Amino acid sequence: MNKKNIIVLSVCLAMILASCSVPRATGPYRIAKSNAKKESSKIEVKSKEVVREESFKLDSSDDVDKINTYNVVIGSFSKRANANNLKNSQRPAYSPVIVVNENGMYRVILISYSQYEKAKAKIAQIIDEFPDAWVLVQKK
């Protein structure tokens, strides 16, 4: 009887140890483990400031009075139709302007300021809606 109990306990112990093993990926795919510590606190994402200085001209002559030195760009396109779609989607909340740079890229400017600090503050305000917004400085 004692020998029987030892065999049963050995089998149970083997099953317990086998079921507690670490799962491993099969095949060529492996799960990447993060070395970063997980925290329950808020994660603060700091966006990198993007500022570019370019020469550009207005796509439409009726928007001349809407452009200053520091411009908040919300989209950049190689095709005018795509720029127009973004421009029209922002009305009536904003009055966006389309400009064309020396490389033929169409930039959709949401709003324009004469001071860099105001443009930067506007980007901070709209970062949720336009995470890729940046400041375009008009080269004179």
N, CA, C and O atoms as CSV, one atom per row, in Angstrom:
chain,resi,resn,atom,element,x,y,z
A,1,MET,N,N,0.824,-1.191,0.000
A,1,MET,CA,C,0.000,0.000,0.000
A,1,MET,C,C,0.864,1.249,0.000
A,1,MET,O,O,0.553,2.224,-0.683
A,2,ASN,N,N,1.928,1.222,0.749
A,2,ASN,CA,C,2.820,2.364,0.841
A,2,ASN,C,C,3.464,2.666,-0.515
A,2,ASN,O,O,3.631,3.827,-0.888
A,3,LYS,N,N,3.818,1.619,-1.240
A,3,LYS,CA,C,4.417,1.776,-2.561
A,3,LYS,C,C,3.414,2.392,-3.537
A,3,LYS,O,O,3.780,3.201,-4.388
A,4,LYS,N,N,2.152,2.001,-3.403
A,4,LYS,CA,C,1.091,2.532,-4.251
A,4,LYS,C,C,0.905,4.032,-4.013
A,4,LYS,O,O,0.735,4.792,-4.967
A,5,ASN,N,N,0.935,4.454,-2.775
A,5,ASN,CA,C,0.789,5.872,-2.427
A,5,ASN,C,C,1.939,6.699,-2.999
A,5,ASN,O,O,1.727,7.812,-3.480
A,6,ILE,N,N,3.134,6.164,-2.946
A,6,ILE,CA,C,4.294,6.885,-3.482
A,6,ILE,C,C,4.160,7.062,-4.994
A,6,ILE,O,O,4.478,8.128,-5.521
A,7,ILE,N,N,3.697,6.039,-5.690
A,7,ILE,CA,C,3.516,6.134,-7.148
A,7,ILE,C,C,2.434,7.153,-7.482
A,7,ILE,O,O,2.615,7.961,-8.392
A,8,VAL,N,N,1.315,7.131,-6.767
A,8,VAL,CA,C,0.222,8.080,-7.002
A,8,VAL,C,C,0.692,9.503,-6.725
A,8,VAL,O,O,0.398,10.413,-7.500
A,9,LEU,N,N,1.412,9.701,-5.638
A,9,LEU,CA,C,1.931,11.035,-5.315
A,9,LEU,C,C,2.933,11.499,-6.369
A,9,LEU,O,O,2.952,12.679,-6.722
A,10,SER,N,N,3.749,10.606,-6.867
A,10,SER,CA,C,4.726,10.960,-7.904
A,10,SER,C,C,4.035,11.393,-9.188
A,10,SER,O,O,4.434,12.372,-9.819
A,11,VAL,N,N,2.992,10.656,-9.572
A,11,VAL,CA,C,2.234,11.004,-10.780
A,11,VAL,C,C,1.549,12.356,-10.594
A,11,VAL,O,O,1.585,13.190,-11.499
A,12,CYS,N,N,0.931,12.585,-9.447
A,12,CYS,CA,C,0.268,13.875,-9.176
A,12,CYS,C,C,1.272,15.020,-9.185
A,12,CYS,O,O,0.999,16.082,-9.745
A,13,LEU,N,N,2.413,14.813,-8.577
A,13,LEU,CA,C,3.447,15.842,-8.545
A,13,LEU,C,C,3.958,16.146,-9.952
A,13,LEU,O,O,4.193,17.307,-10.289
A,14,ALA,N,N,4.130,15.127,-10.761
A,14,ALA,CA,C,4.574,15.320,-12.147
A,14,ALA,C,C,3.545,16.112,-12.941
A,14,ALA,O,O,3.913,16.972,-13.741
A,15,MET,N,N,2.265,15.835,-12.731
A,15,MET,CA,C,1.200,16.563,-13.434
A,15,MET,C,C,1.161,18.025,-12.995
A,15,MET,O,O,0.975,18.919,-13.820
A,16,ILE,N,N,1.332,18.261,-11.722
A,16,ILE,CA,C,1.317,19.638,-11.211
A,16,ILE,C,C,2.484,20.430,-11.778
A,16,ILE,O,O,2.310,21.565,-12.222
A,17,LEU,N,N,3.655,19.847,-11.767
A,17,LEU,CA,C,4.831,20.549,-12.287
A,17,LEU,C,C,4.744,20.774,-13.790
A,17,LEU,O,O,5.213,21.799,-14.284
A,18,ALA,N,N,4.160,19.848,-14.516
A,18,ALA,CA,C,4.029,19.987,-15.967
A,18,ALA,C,C,3.021,21.073,-16.324
A,18,ALA,O,O,3.185,21.760,-17.332
A,19,SER,N,N,1.988,21.235,-15.516
A,19,SER,CA,C,0.964,22.232,-15.825
A,19,SER,C,C,1.405,23.651,-15.475
A,19,SER,O,O,0.778,24.606,-15.934
A,20,CYS,N,N,2.431,23.819,-14.702
A,20,CYS,CA,C,2.907,25.144,-14.303
A,20,CYS,C,C,4.043,25.647,-15.181
A,20,CYS,O,O,4.682,26.643,-14.839
A,21,SER,N,N,4.305,25.001,-16.277
A,21,SER,CA,C,5.424,25.438,-17.115
A,21,SER,C,C,5.083,26.737,-17.837
A,21,SER,O,O,3.912,27.074,-18.005
A,22,VAL,N,N,6.100,27.450,-18.254
A,22,VAL,CA,C,5.946,28.717,-18.961
A,22,VAL,C,C,5.576,28.422,-20.410
A,22,VAL,O,O,6.256,27.631,-21.063
A,23,PRO,N,N,4.509,29.039,-20.930
A,23,PRO,CA,C,4.138,28.789,-22.331
A,23,PRO,C,C,5.202,29.357,-23.271
A,23,PRO,O,O,5.701,30.464,-23.071
A,24,ARG,N,N,5.528,28.598,-24.270
A,24,ARG,CA,C,6.532,29.021,-25.242
A,24,ARG,C,C,5.870,29.119,-26.607
A,24,ARG,O,O,4.970,28.347,-26.940
A,25,ALA,N,N,6.335,30.084,-27.385
A,25,ALA,CA,C,5.808,30.263,-28.731
A,25,ALA,C,C,6.304,29.136,-29.619
A,25,ALA,O,O,7.454,28.707,-29.521
A,26,THR,N,N,5.429,28.669,-30.478
A,26,THR,CA,C,5.827,27.640,-31.426
A,26,THR,C,C,6.012,28.272,-32.788
A,26,THR,O,O,5.396,29.291,-33.099
A,27,GLY,N,N,6.836,27.686,-33.573
A,27,GLY,CA,C,7.056,28.202,-34.915
A,27,GLY,C,C,8.013,29.374,-34.901
A,27,GLY,O,O,8.684,29.629,-33.901
A,28,PRO,N,N,8.073,30.087,-36.012
A,28,PRO,CA,C,9.040,31.181,-36.126
A,28,PRO,C,C,8.633,32.448,-35.380
A,28,PRO,O,O,9.432,33.377,-35.267
A,29,TYR,N,N,7.400,32.498,-34.869
A,29,TYR,CA,C,6.920,33.708,-34.218
A,29,TYR,C,C,7.121,33.604,-32.720
A,29,TYR,O,O,6.821,32.581,-32.105
A,30,ARG,N,N,7.622,34.654,-32.157
A,30,ARG,CA,C,7.834,34.690,-30.711
A,30,ARG,C,C,7.210,35.948,-30.152
A,30,ARG,O,O,7.131,36.973,-30.829
A,31,ILE,N,N,6.782,35.863,-28.950
A,31,ILE,CA,C,6.200,37.013,-28.279
A,31,ILE,C,C,7.333,37.845,-27.706
A,31,ILE,O,O,8.154,37.354,-26.931
A,32,ALA,N,N,7.364,39.101,-28.096
A,32,ALA,CA,C,8.411,39.995,-27.596
A,32,ALA,C,C,8.059,40.423,-26.185
A,32,ALA,O,O,6.936,40.843,-25.909
A,33,LYS,N,N,9.025,40.311,-25.305
A,33,LYS,CA,C,8.816,40.720,-23.924
A,33,LYS,C,C,9.319,42.135,-23.750
A,33,LYS,O,O,10.396,42.490,-24.228
A,34,SER,N,N,8.541,42.928,-23.072
A,34,SER,CA,C,8.911,44.310,-22.821
A,34,SER,C,C,9.763,44.387,-21.566
A,34,SER,O,O,9.441,43.775,-20.547
A,35,ASN,N,N,10.838,45.131,-21.643
A,35,ASN,CA,C,11.683,45.339,-20.475
A,35,ASN,C,C,11.195,46.503,-19.625
A,35,ASN,O,O,11.665,46.710,-18.506
A,36,ALA,N,N,10.251,47.256,-20.166
A,36,ALA,CA,C,9.751,48.424,-19.448
A,36,ALA,C,C,8.856,47.983,-18.296
A,36,ALA,O,O,8.108,47.012,-18.402
A,37,LYS,N,N,8.953,48.708,-17.217
A,37,LYS,CA,C,8.120,48.415,-16.059
A,37,LYS,C,C,6.722,48.953,-16.315
A,37,LYS,O,O,6.546,50.075,-16.791
A,38,LYS,N,N,5.739,48.138,-15.993
A,38,LYS,CA,C,4.362,48.572,-16.166
A,38,LYS,C,C,3.942,49.333,-14.923
A,38,LYS,O,O,4.132,48.881,-13.793
A,39,GLU,N,N,3.368,50.494,-15.163
A,39,GLU,CA,C,2.907,51.311,-14.050
A,39,GLU,C,C,1.424,51.563,-14.212
A,39,GLU,O,O,0.918,51.659,-15.330
A,40,SER,N,N,0.739,51.668,-13.103
A,40,SER,CA,C,-0.684,51.935,-13.151
A,40,SER,C,C,-0.969,53.429,-13.254
A,40,SER,O,O,-2.117,53.836,-13.428
A,41,SER,N,N,0.068,54.238,-13.146
A,41,SER,CA,C,-0.131,55.679,-13.228
A,41,SER,C,C,-0.273,56.113,-14.679
A,41,SER,O,O,-0.043,55.332,-15.602
A,42,LYS,N,N,-0.651,57.357,-14.861
A,42,LYS,CA,C,-0.834,57.919,-16.188
A,42,LYS,C,C,0.487,57.971,-16.937
A,42,LYS,O,O,1.527,58.301,-16.367
A,43,ILE,N,N,0.434,57.644,-18.212
A,43,ILE,CA,C,1.623,57.743,-19.050
A,43,ILE,C,C,1.550,59.069,-19.786
A,43,ILE,O,O,0.569,59.357,-20.471
A,44,GLU,N,N,2.583,59.864,-19.642
A,44,GLU,CA,C,2.620,61.170,-20.279
A,44,GLU,C,C,3.463,61.080,-21.545
A,44,GLU,O,O,4.640,60.723,-21.500
A,45,VAL,N,N,2.845,61.406,-22.668
A,45,VAL,CA,C,3.547,61.355,-23.941
A,45,VAL,C,C,3.960,62.774,-24.311
A,45,VAL,O,O,3.125,63.669,-24.442
A,46,LYS,N,N,5.251,62.956,-24.473
A,46,LYS,CA,C,5.743,64.266,-24.865
A,46,LYS,C,C,5.932,64.264,-26.371
A,46,LYS,O,O,6.683,63.455,-26.917
A,47,SER,N,N,5.244,65.174,-27.030
A,47,SER,CA,C,5.374,65.228,-28.477
A,47,SER,C,C,6.609,66.036,-28.860
A,47,SER,O,O,6.979,67.003,-28.193
A,48,LYS,N,N,7.214,65.619,-29.926
A,48,LYS,CA,C,8.394,66.306,-30.410
A,48,LYS,C,C,7.934,67.495,-31.244
A,48,LYS,O,O,7.087,67.358,-32.127
A,49,GLU,N,N,8.498,68.653,-30.957
A,49,GLU,CA,C,8.127,69.843,-31.707
A,49,GLU,C,C,8.675,69.744,-33.120
A,49,GLU,O,O,9.854,69.460,-33.330
A,50,VAL,N,N,7.797,69.985,-34.081
A,50,VAL,CA,C,8.216,69.974,-35.471
A,50,VAL,C,C,8.004,71.374,-36.021
A,50,VAL,O,O,6.889,71.895,-36.033
A,51,VAL,N,N,9.092,71.967,-36.471
A,51,VAL,CA,C,9.045,73.299,-37.069
A,51,VAL,C,C,9.857,73.235,-38.351
A,51,VAL,O,O,10.988,72.750,-38.360
A,52,ARG,N,N,9.272,73.726,-39.428
A,52,ARG,CA,C,9.962,73.725,-40.710
A,52,ARG,C,C,9.804,75.102,-41.345
A,52,ARG,O,O,8.737,75.713,-41.285
A,53,GLU,N,N,10.874,75.571,-41.945
A,53,GLU,CA,C,10.850,76.864,-42.628
A,53,GLU,C,C,10.890,76.610,-44.130
A,53,GLU,O,O,11.795,75.940,-44.628
A,54,GLU,N,N,9.898,77.151,-44.856
A,54,GLU,CA,C,9.791,76.945,-46.302
A,54,GLU,C,C,9.283,78.201,-46.985
A,54,GLU,O,O,8.635,79.055,-46.381
A,55,SER,N,N,9.599,78.276,-48.255
A,55,SER,CA,C,8.963,79.272,-49.111
A,55,SER,C,C,7.728,78.610,-49.699
A,55,SER,O,O,7.770,77.451,-50.111
A,56,PHE,N,N,6.641,79.346,-49.734
A,56,PHE,CA,C,5.424,78.786,-50.321
A,56,PHE,C,C,4.580,79.898,-50.894
A,56,PHE,O,O,4.778,81.075,-50.593
A,57,LYS,N,N,3.631,79.504,-51.729
A,57,LYS,CA,C,2.678,80.463,-52.288
A,57,LYS,C,C,1.276,79.943,-52.026
A,57,LYS,O,O,1.067,78.744,-51.841
A,58,LEU,N,N,0.333,80.847,-52.011
A,58,LEU,CA,C,-1.054,80.476,-51.767
A,58,LEU,C,C,-1.621,79.747,-52.975
A,58,LEU,O,O,-1.309,80.085,-54.117
A,59,ASP,N,N,-2.445,78.755,-52.722
A,59,ASP,CA,C,-3.103,78.022,-53.795
A,59,ASP,C,C,-4.253,78.841,-54.367
A,59,ASP,O,O,-4.615,78.683,-55.532
A,60,SER,N,N,-4.821,79.712,-53.548
A,60,SER,CA,C,-5.937,80.550,-53.965
A,60,SER,C,C,-5.651,81.989,-53.553
A,60,SER,O,O,-5.211,82.241,-52.431
A,61,SER,N,N,-5.895,82.915,-54.443
A,61,SER,CA,C,-5.559,84.319,-54.166
A,61,SER,C,C,-6.497,84.973,-53.153
A,61,SER,O,O,-6.164,86.024,-52.606
A,62,ASP,N,N,-7.654,84.381,-52.893
A,62,ASP,CA,C,-8.598,84.992,-51.953
A,62,ASP,C,C,-8.213,84.777,-50.491
A,62,ASP,O,O,-8.881,85.300,-49.599
A,63,ASP,N,N,-7.154,84.022,-50.231
A,63,ASP,CA,C,-6.730,83.737,-48.863
A,63,ASP,C,C,-5.518,84.552,-48.420
A,63,ASP,O,O,-4.898,84.211,-47.413
A,64,VAL,N,N,-5.165,85.603,-49.129
A,64,VAL,CA,C,-3.950,86.375,-48.860
A,64,VAL,C,C,-3.924,86.927,-47.441
A,64,VAL,O,O,-2.879,86.898,-46.792
A,65,ASP,N,N,-5.038,87.421,-46.955
A,65,ASP,CA,C,-5.070,88.047,-45.629
A,65,ASP,C,C,-5.063,87.033,-44.478
A,65,ASP,O,O,-5.008,87.437,-43.317
A,66,LYS,N,N,-5.116,85.740,-44.768
A,66,LYS,CA,C,-5.163,84.714,-43.722
A,66,LYS,C,C,-3.796,84.150,-43.359
A,66,LYS,O,O,-3.708,83.298,-42.475
A,67,ILE,N,N,-2.731,84.595,-44.013
A,67,ILE,CA,C,-1.398,84.026,-43.796
A,67,ILE,C,C,-0.499,84.994,-43.038
A,67,ILE,O,O,-0.389,86.170,-43.385
A,68,ASN,N,N,0.150,84.467,-41.983
A,68,ASN,CA,C,1.164,85.190,-41.223
A,68,ASN,C,C,2.456,84.382,-41.271
A,68,ASN,O,O,2.597,83.485,-42.101
A,69,THR,N,N,3.383,84.691,-40.400
A,69,THR,CA,C,4.692,84.033,-40.413
A,69,THR,C,C,4.643,82.608,-39.887
A,69,THR,O,O,5.291,81.730,-40.458
A,70,TYR,N,N,3.894,82.344,-38.814
A,70,TYR,CA,C,3.854,81.030,-38.164
A,70,TYR,C,C,2.508,80.364,-38.443
A,70,TYR,O,O,1.459,80.861,-38.033
A,71,ASN,N,N,2.554,79.230,-39.147
A,71,ASN,CA,C,1.346,78.574,-39.632
A,71,ASN,C,C,1.222,77.166,-39.052
A,71,ASN,O,O,2.187,76.402,-39.048
A,72,VAL,N,N,0.041,76.833,-38.569
A,72,VAL,CA,C,-0.222,75.507,-38.016
A,72,VAL,C,C,-0.700,74.599,-39.151
A,72,VAL,O,O,-1.805,74.761,-39.668
A,73,VAL,N,N,0.152,73.641,-39.529
A,73,VAL,CA,C,-0.152,72.727,-40.630
A,73,VAL,C,C,-0.768,71.452,-40.066
A,73,VAL,O,O,-0.228,70.846,-39.140
A,74,ILE,N,N,-1.914,71.048,-40.641
A,74,ILE,CA,C,-2.577,69.821,-40.190
A,74,ILE,C,C,-2.501,68.706,-41.224
A,74,ILE,O,O,-2.863,67.565,-40.937
A,75,GLY,N,N,-2.035,69.029,-42.419
A,75,GLY,CA,C,-1.922,68.001,-43.452
A,75,GLY,C,C,-1.005,68.449,-44.561
A,75,GLY,O,O,-0.909,69.637,-44.867
A,76,SER,N,N,-0.326,67.479,-45.166
A,76,SER,CA,C,0.591,67.749,-46.261
A,76,SER,C,C,0.361,66.684,-47.327
A,76,SER,O,O,0.436,65.489,-47.040
A,77,PHE,N,N,0.082,67.113,-48.551
A,77,PHE,CA,C,-0.315,66.176,-49.597
A,77,PHE,C,C,0.406,66.469,-50.906
A,77,PHE,O,O,0.808,67.602,-51.172
A,78,SER,N,N,0.560,65.440,-51.709
A,78,SER,CA,C,1.135,65.624,-53.036
A,78,SER,C,C,0.040,65.919,-54.060
A,78,SER,O,O,0.330,66.389,-55.160
A,79,LYS,N,N,-1.214,65.646,-53.703
A,79,LYS,CA,C,-2.340,65.892,-54.614
A,79,LYS,C,C,-3.257,66.967,-54.043
A,79,LYS,O,O,-3.606,66.954,-52.862
A,80,ARG,N,N,-3.636,67.892,-54.912
A,80,ARG,CA,C,-4.500,69.005,-54.509
A,80,ARG,C,C,-5.856,68.503,-54.005
A,80,ARG,O,O,-6.402,69.062,-53.054
A,81,ALA,N,N,-6.401,67.466,-54.622
A,81,ALA,CA,C,-7.721,66.957,-54.231
A,81,ALA,C,C,-7.731,66.503,-52.772
A,81,ALA,O,O,-8.702,66.748,-52.056
A,82,ASN,N,N,-6.673,65.852,-52.331
A,82,ASN,CA,C,-6.603,65.410,-50.933
A,82,ASN,C,C,-6.535,66.600,-49.982
A,82,ASN,O,O,-7.160,66.591,-48.921
A,83,ALA,N,N,-5.780,67.617,-50.362
A,83,ALA,CA,C,-5.697,68.830,-49.541
A,83,ALA,C,C,-7.057,69.518,-49.470
A,83,ALA,O,O,-7.460,69.992,-48.408
A,84,ASN,N,N,-7.760,69.574,-50.592
A,84,ASN,CA,C,-9.093,70.187,-50.611
A,84,ASN,C,C,-10.078,69.415,-49.739
A,84,ASN,O,O,-10.917,70.020,-49.071
A,85,ASN,N,N,-9.984,68.087,-49.738
A,85,ASN,CA,C,-10.878,67.282,-48.891
A,85,ASN,C,C,-10.668,67.595,-47.413
A,85,ASN,O,O,-11.633,67.750,-46.664
A,86,LEU,N,N,-9.411,67.689,-46.995
A,86,LEU,CA,C,-9.134,68.021,-45.594
A,86,LEU,C,C,-9.586,69.444,-45.276
A,86,LEU,O,O,-10.167,69.695,-44.220
A,87,LYS,N,N,-9.323,70.357,-46.178
A,87,LYS,CA,C,-9.725,71.759,-45.978
A,87,LYS,C,C,-11.240,71.854,-45.798
A,87,LYS,O,O,-11.718,72.512,-44.874
A,88,ASN,N,N,-11.990,71.201,-46.675
A,88,ASN,CA,C,-13.453,71.267,-46.612
A,88,ASN,C,C,-14.017,70.563,-45.383
A,88,ASN,O,O,-15.082,70.938,-44.893
A,89,SER,N,N,-13.322,69.554,-44.882
A,89,SER,CA,C,-13.818,68.842,-43.704
A,89,SER,C,C,-13.687,69.672,-42.428
A,89,SER,O,O,-14.324,69.351,-41.425
A,90,GLN,N,N,-12.888,70.717,-42.444
A,90,GLN,CA,C,-12.668,71.544,-41.254
A,90,GLN,C,C,-13.588,72.754,-41.188
A,90,GLN,O,O,-13.562,73.503,-40.211
A,91,ARG,N,N,-14.384,72.947,-42.199
A,91,ARG,CA,C,-15.338,74.052,-42.184
A,91,ARG,C,C,-16.594,73.613,-41.472
A,91,ARG,O,O,-16.893,72.420,-41.540
A,92,PRO,N,N,-17.339,74.423,-40.817
A,92,PRO,CA,C,-17.209,75.854,-40.582
A,92,PRO,C,C,-16.409,76.198,-39.331
A,92,PRO,O,O,-16.245,77.378,-39.020
A,93,ALA,N,N,-15.906,75.199,-38.604
A,93,ALA,CA,C,-15.170,75.477,-37.362
A,93,ALA,C,C,-13.923,76.324,-37.608
A,93,ALA,O,O,-13.591,77.194,-36.802
A,94,TYR,N,N,-13.238,76.071,-38.714
A,94,TYR,CA,C,-12.027,76.815,-39.068
A,94,TYR,C,C,-12.146,77.300,-40.508
A,94,TYR,O,O,-13.052,76.904,-41.241
A,95,SER,N,N,-11.226,78.153,-40.891
A,95,SER,CA,C,-11.125,78.598,-42.285
A,95,SER,C,C,-9.740,78.226,-42.799
A,95,SER,O,O,-8.880,79.097,-42.931
A,96,PRO,N,N,-9.510,76.954,-43.090
A,96,PRO,CA,C,-8.177,76.519,-43.508
A,96,PRO,C,C,-7.762,77.116,-44.846
A,96,PRO,O,O,-8.597,77.533,-45.649
A,97,VAL,N,N,-6.459,77.146,-45.063
A,97,VAL,CA,C,-5.872,77.693,-46.284
A,97,VAL,C,C,-4.927,76.634,-46.851
A,97,VAL,O,O,-4.259,75.923,-46.100
A,98,ILE,N,N,-4.878,76.534,-48.172
A,98,ILE,CA,C,-3.943,75.618,-48.821
A,98,ILE,C,C,-2.821,76.434,-49.440
A,98,ILE,O,O,-3.061,77.414,-50.146
A,99,VAL,N,N,-1.581,76.009,-49.162
A,99,VAL,CA,C,-0.409,76.633,-49.780
A,99,VAL,C,C,0.378,75.545,-50.505
A,99,VAL,O,O,0.240,74.356,-50.215
A,100,VAL,N,N,1.206,75.979,-51.453
A,100,VAL,CA,C,2.035,75.047,-52.219
A,100,VAL,C,C,3.488,75.447,-52.020
A,100,VAL,O,O,3.850,76.604,-52.233
A,101,ASN,N,N,4.332,74.484,-51.606
A,101,ASN,CA,C,5.743,74.812,-51.397
A,101,ASN,C,C,6.527,74.653,-52.698
A,101,ASN,O,O,5.963,74.313,-53.738
A,102,GLU,N,N,7.835,74.904,-52.626
A,102,GLU,CA,C,8.667,74.866,-53.832
A,102,GLU,C,C,8.818,73.463,-54.419
A,102,GLU,O,O,9.246,73.316,-55.564
A,103,ASN,N,N,8.471,72.430,-53.645
A,103,ASN,CA,C,8.537,71.049,-54.131
A,103,ASN,C,C,7.195,70.540,-54.644
A,103,ASN,O,O,7.075,69.377,-55.029
A,104,GLY,N,N,6.188,71.406,-54.650
A,104,GLY,CA,C,4.871,71.017,-55.146
A,104,GLY,C,C,3.988,70.324,-54.129
A,104,GLY,O,O,2.960,69.752,-54.492
A,105,MET,N,N,4.371,70.366,-52.855
A,105,MET,CA,C,3.551,69.758,-51.804
A,105,MET,C,C,2.475,70.748,-51.358
A,105,MET,O,O,2.743,71.933,-51.164
A,106,TYR,N,N,1.262,70.240,-51.201
A,106,TYR,CA,C,0.137,71.057,-50.754
A,106,TYR,C,C,0.026,70.934,-49.237
A,106,TYR,O,O,-0.167,69.841,-48.704
A,107,ARG,N,N,0.149,72.062,-48.555
A,107,ARG,CA,C,0.053,72.104,-47.092
A,107,ARG,C,C,-1.295,72.718,-46.715
A,107,ARG,O,O,-1.681,73.763,-47.239
A,108,VAL,N,N,-2.000,72.059,-45.806
A,108,VAL,CA,C,-3.268,72.592,-45.305
A,108,VAL,C,C,-2.972,73.294,-43.990
A,108,VAL,O,O,-2.617,72.664,-42.994
A,109,ILE,N,N,-3.125,74.613,-44.009
A,109,ILE,CA,C,-2.869,75.443,-42.829
A,109,ILE,C,C,-4.196,75.699,-42.126
A,109,ILE,O,O,-5.117,76.283,-42.697
A,110,LEU,N,N,-4.273,75.254,-40.889
A,110,LEU,CA,C,-5.503,75.420,-40.120
A,110,LEU,C,C,-5.679,76.862,-39.676
A,110,LEU,O,O,-6.763,77.432,-39.789
A,111,ILE,N,N,-4.598,77.443,-39.169
A,111,ILE,CA,C,-4.645,78.813,-38.664
A,111,ILE,C,C,-3.232,79.381,-38.684
A,111,ILE,O,O,-2.256,78.632,-38.639
A,112,SER,N,N,-3.126,80.685,-38.751
A,112,SER,CA,C,-1.831,81.337,-38.893
A,112,SER,C,C,-1.677,82.433,-37.839
A,112,SER,O,O,-2.635,83.129,-37.504
A,113,TYR,N,N,-0.443,82.573,-37.320
A,113,TYR,CA,C,-0.160,83.556,-36.272
A,113,TYR,C,C,1.092,84.354,-36.621
A,113,TYR,O,O,1.912,83.935,-37.438
A,114,SER,N,N,1.215,85.506,-35.985
A,114,SER,CA,C,2.424,86.317,-36.159
A,114,SER,C,C,3.468,85.992,-35.090
A,114,SER,O,O,4.610,86.443,-35.185
A,115,GLN,N,N,3.082,85.206,-34.065
A,115,GLN,CA,C,4.004,84.828,-32.988
A,115,GLN,C,C,4.070,83.304,-32.863
A,115,GLN,O,O,3.049,82.618,-32.905
A,116,TYR,N,N,5.290,82.793,-32.708
A,116,TYR,CA,C,5.506,81.348,-32.608
A,116,TYR,C,C,4.810,80.753,-31.385
A,116,TYR,O,O,4.257,79.656,-31.468
A,117,GLU,N,N,4.826,81.449,-30.266
A,117,GLU,CA,C,4.230,80.936,-29.033
A,117,GLU,C,C,2.737,80.654,-29.213
A,117,GLU,O,O,2.221,79.674,-28.678
A,118,LYS,N,N,2.049,81.509,-29.963
A,118,LYS,CA,C,0.620,81.308,-30.200
A,118,LYS,C,C,0.382,80.076,-31.070
A,118,LYS,O,O,-0.559,79.319,-30.833
A,119,ALA,N,N,1.230,79.877,-32.072
A,119,ALA,CA,C,1.101,78.693,-32.932
A,119,ALA,C,C,1.351,77.422,-32.128
A,119,ALA,O,O,0.638,76.430,-32.281
A,120,LYS,N,N,2.357,77.461,-31.281
A,120,LYS,CA,C,2.686,76.311,-30.431
A,120,LYS,C,C,1.536,76.015,-29.461
A,120,LYS,O,O,1.206,74.851,-29.231
A,121,ALA,N,N,0.932,77.049,-28.900
A,121,ALA,CA,C,-0.198,76.876,-27.985
A,121,ALA,C,C,-1.404,76.278,-28.711
A,121,ALA,O,O,-2.127,75.457,-28.146
A,122,LYS,N,N,-1.617,76.683,-29.945
A,122,LYS,CA,C,-2.735,76.142,-30.727
A,122,LYS,C,C,-2.527,74.655,-31.000
A,122,LYS,O,O,-3.475,73.872,-30.942
A,123,ILE,N,N,-1.288,74.266,-31.296
A,123,ILE,CA,C,-0.992,72.848,-31.526
A,123,ILE,C,C,-1.275,72.044,-30.263
A,123,ILE,O,O,-1.835,70.950,-30.339
A,124,ALA,N,N,-0.897,72.569,-29.113
A,124,ALA,CA,C,-1.174,71.880,-27.847
A,124,ALA,C,C,-2.681,71.726,-27.629
A,124,ALA,O,O,-3.134,70.746,-27.038
A,125,GLN,N,N,-3.439,72.691,-28.105
A,125,GLN,CA,C,-4.889,72.672,-27.945
A,125,GLN,C,C,-5.552,71.640,-28.869
A,125,GLN,O,O,-6.550,71.029,-28.489
A,126,ILE,N,N,-5.010,71.443,-30.072
A,126,ILE,CA,C,-5.645,70.560,-31.059
A,126,ILE,C,C,-4.946,69.208,-31.209
A,126,ILE,O,O,-5.260,68.451,-32.127
A,127,ILE,N,N,-4.007,68.902,-30.323
A,127,ILE,CA,C,-3.181,67.694,-30.471
A,127,ILE,C,C,-4.011,66.411,-30.496
A,127,ILE,O,O,-3.616,65.447,-31.151
A,128,ASP,N,N,-5.146,66.374,-29.804
A,128,ASP,CA,C,-5.987,65.176,-29.823
A,128,ASP,C,C,-6.635,64.963,-31.187
A,128,ASP,O,O,-6.749,63.831,-31.657
A,129,GLU,N,N,-7.051,66.042,-31.812
A,129,GLU,CA,C,-7.700,65.952,-33.124
A,129,GLU,C,C,-6.684,65.826,-34.257
A,129,GLU,O,O,-6.932,65.129,-35.241
A,130,PHE,N,N,-5.541,66.501,-34.119
A,130,PHE,CA,C,-4.499,66.493,-35.150
A,130,PHE,C,C,-3.149,66.166,-34.505
A,130,PHE,O,O,-2.372,67.079,-34.226
A,131,PRO,N,N,-2.857,64.896,-34.264
A,131,PRO,CA,C,-1.618,64.538,-33.565
A,131,PRO,C,C,-0.346,64.835,-34.357
A,131,PRO,O,O,0.736,64.908,-33.775
A,132,ASP,N,N,-0.460,65.006,-35.664
A,132,ASP,CA,C,0.720,65.278,-36.488
A,132,ASP,C,C,0.845,66.747,-36.885
A,132,ASP,O,O,1.598,67.071,-37.804
A,133,ALA,N,N,0.128,67.634,-36.214
A,133,ALA,CA,C,0.192,69.058,-36.545
A,133,ALA,C,C,1.587,69.604,-36.260
A,133,ALA,O,O,2.257,69.168,-35.324
A,134,TRP,N,N,2.015,70.558,-37.076
A,134,TRP,CA,C,3.343,71.148,-36.917
A,134,TRP,C,C,3.319,72.591,-37.381
A,134,TRP,O,O,2.351,73.046,-37.990
A,135,VAL,N,N,4.411,73.316,-37.081
A,135,VAL,CA,C,4.495,74.745,-37.405
A,135,VAL,C,C,5.328,74.928,-38.670
A,135,VAL,O,O,6.447,74.427,-38.781
A,136,LEU,N,N,4.755,75.651,-39.608
A,136,LEU,CA,C,5.445,76.014,-40.844
A,136,LEU,C,C,5.770,77.499,-40.775
A,136,LEU,O,O,4.876,78.339,-40.680
A,137,VAL,N,N,7.062,77.812,-40.823
A,137,VAL,CA,C,7.509,79.204,-40.783
A,137,VAL,C,C,7.707,79.664,-42.217
A,137,VAL,O,O,8.417,79.031,-42.998
A,138,GLN,N,N,7.066,80.778,-42.547
A,138,GLN,CA,C,7.179,81.297,-43.912
A,138,GLN,C,C,8.550,81.921,-44.115
A,138,GLN,O,O,8.921,82.877,-43.434
A,139,LYS,N,N,9.294,81.367,-45.058
A,139,LYS,CA,C,10.620,81.885,-45.386
A,139,LYS,C,C,10.435,83.129,-46.241
A,139,LYS,O,O,9.678,83.121,-47.213
A,140,LYS,N,N,11.128,84.191,-45.873
A,140,LYS,CA,C,10.962,85.455,-46.604
A,140,LYS,C,C,12.049,85.649,-47.618
A,140,LYS,O,O,12.064,86.659,-48.322
